[in-house]
């Protein structure tokens, strides 16, 4: 074997950086201004503490995530409506590995679930509980988190946590 310098038997050495700056490509949270998304009102509402989605004024269909065109009737006369901040855990799983480099905020394991809010079911991270702490039908409530970097705009997203949590344990 010959290395890049022509030395026989030696190998090139590569290193992994101690800290990785999160590239824009790996930023899973979209930009939330009206310049970047047509559902910016969803993020404005979330920033104000309201979880919302869109309802079609033509056929009354409610869909999550928010839409700009109704997938039922293809109408574009949509309005934002409030969703409940409490729901039931419909399904859940634990993420144990396989995260991209740079996502240290998502240290494993963590729980993701499907939350039934009544009008819609949505997927979300479930904070403040381990997989063993949870069961189908458990009551959960909205938790809004602020997102740091890599953009300089303020961003928020939603998660859920078990209801009646004190010091990380269910009552």
N, C-alpha and C positions, 0 to 999 in steps of 0.2 A: 504494500500500500504506500502511496506517495501523498504527502500533505500538500497544502497550497503553496508552500515555500519550496517544494521539490524534495523535501527530506523523506527518505524511505522509512516506513514503519511508524511514523508519527501521525497523529490525528489533529485536525483543527479543534480548537476549544471554543465553545460558545458559552455565554453566561445568560442567566435570567436576571433581569433587574430586580432590586429589592422592592421597589415601588413602581407600580404601573399606573400611568395617567389614563383615565378612562376615555377611550376615543369616542367621538360622537356616534360612531356606528354601533357601539355597545350600550348606548344610553337607551334603556327600555321605556323611559318616560318621555312622551312627546312634548314638543314645545307647545305652550298653551295659550298663546296670544292670537288675536284675530288675524294677524299677519301669517300665522303658521297652520291654523286648523279652523275648519268650519264649525267645529263643535266647541269653540272657545267658551261659550256660555256655560257649558257643563263645568268647566274648570273654574270660571268665575263664581258659579254657585257653590262649588265644593270649597273654594277658598273662603266663602262666607258661611260655611258650616252646613250647607244643604246638599244632600245627595239627590241628583235629579236625572231624568232621562227625557226622551221625546215621546210625544203622543201625536198621532196623526189626527188632524181636525176633520178630515174627510171620512175616514173609516173607524176612528177611535182606537186603533191598534196602538199598544204600548210596546216598545222594543228597547232592549238594552244590548249593546251600548247605544248611546244617542245616535240618531241618523239625521241625514239631510234630505233623504228621500225615503218614503215609506216602502218597505219591501212587500207589503201586502197589496196595496193599491197603486203604487208608484206615484202617489201624490207628494207634493213638496210643501204643503201647508202644515207644518209641524210646530208644536209648542212644547216648552219645557214644563214638566210636572214633577212635583216632589215625590221621592220614594221614602218608604219607612227607614228609620235609622236602626231598627231592630229586626232580626229575622231568626231563622232556624238553620242550623248546619244540615245541609242536604246530603253532602258527601265531602270527604276530605282525604288527604294523603300527606305523607311526609317526604320532603325533598332531602335526600341524604348526600348527594354529590353531583358532579357534572356541571359545575358552574363555570362560566367563562372567566378568564383571567381578569382581574381588576374589580370583581364584584364582591369585595370584602364585606360590604354591608349585609350581604345575604349569606352570612356564615351558616353552614349546615350543621345540624338539621334544622329545617323550619317547616311549618305546616301551611299548606294551601287547601282551599276548600271551595265548594259551591254553596252559596248562601241563598236560601229561599226568602225573598222579601215579600212574597204575596203576588204582586203584579208581575214580577220578573225574578229570575234566578241569575246570579252573577258569580263569577269566580273572583277570589280575593285571597290574599295572604291572611292567615289567622295568627295574630300576635298574642303574646302573653300566655301561651299554653303550649305544652308538648303534645305529640300525637297521643300518648297514653292518657292525657288528661281529658280528651274529647270523645264525644259519642254522637252518632246521628241523632238529630232532633235537639241538640243543645242550643240554647238561646245565645245569640251573639249580637253585638252592637257595633255601630260604625266607629271607626277610628281614623281621623284624617292626619296624614303625615306630610311634612314639608320635605321636598326633594332638593338635595344639594348637588351642584355641578352637573355636567361640565359647562352649562350655560350660565350667564349672569342674570337670567330672569328668575323671578320667584315662581316656583312650581309646587303643586300639591298633588296628592293621590290618596286613594282610600284603601283601608284595610279594615278588618273586623277583629274583635277580641271577645272572649267569652264574657257574658254578663255576670254580675255579682262576683267580680274578681277582686280579692284583697291580697296584696303581697304575692301575686302570681299564683294563688290557689283558689279553686272554686269553693264557694261557701256550701 
